[in-house]
Amino acid sequence: MRPVLNSLQAALALLLLLSQPAMAEDLAALARSSGTPDIPGLKMVWLAPWGEPAKAHPWTNIIVHQTEGPAGSARAGALAQAKNPKRRGVTLWVEIDGTVYWAVPETLVTPHGDGANRNDNRYIDNGPTYRKVVRDNSIGVEFAGNYPDVTAPPTEAQIAAWRILSKLLRLRYGIARERIYAHNWIDYKDARYCEGCALAELARAGPD
């Protein structure tokens, strides 16, 4: 029985390998679409649909944020952002179960990171990003739910969603992998943890 199982496992592995290029092509095609497309592997809640890619704001960076909050806080934050895009917040919110909320139109600049782009190098060397990686050119993604332990890492569901979401954003807006930033790389925020660092590093690393 073991040789049969090994053969089956090998066949499944080959099938997965052969399907990866097709999956990448499908995601690239979806990234150029409009409306509220179904994204394989993502549970996306569209509070604001996509328009034509060419008419989106010219995003050149992605900033990864993390915020304290109980389960459901990403949904609450996204709904509040949708009602009032000028409130402090981001374009996308990711819940602990991996659900992604697209809160506001991709044509709008949300006030994330304002006031947190200093040139004092007090905690980190932010000289390379000072006045270069700012809200006007950076789409923000907020991962919520690390409460009551702010040092808790993102959940497995959030990480799985981010692997797809980060690639989707790069494909849609033509953002280079090295232009994905953790909030903490723009400006030090909290001594207890490195905000967004693990997620940004994951997206920069690949594998695609």
Buried (B, 14 or more C-beta within 10 A) or exposed (E): EEEEEEEEEEEEEEEEEEEEEEBEEEBEEBBEEEEBBEBEBBBBBEBBEBEEBEEBBEBBBBBBBBBBBEEEBBBBBBBBBBEEBEEEBBBBBBBBBBBBBBBBBBEBBBBBBEEBBEEEEEEEEBEEBBEBBBBEBBBBBBBBBBBEEEEBBBBEBBBBBBBBBBBBBBBBBEBEBEBBBBBBBBBBBEEEBBBBBBBBBBBBEEEE
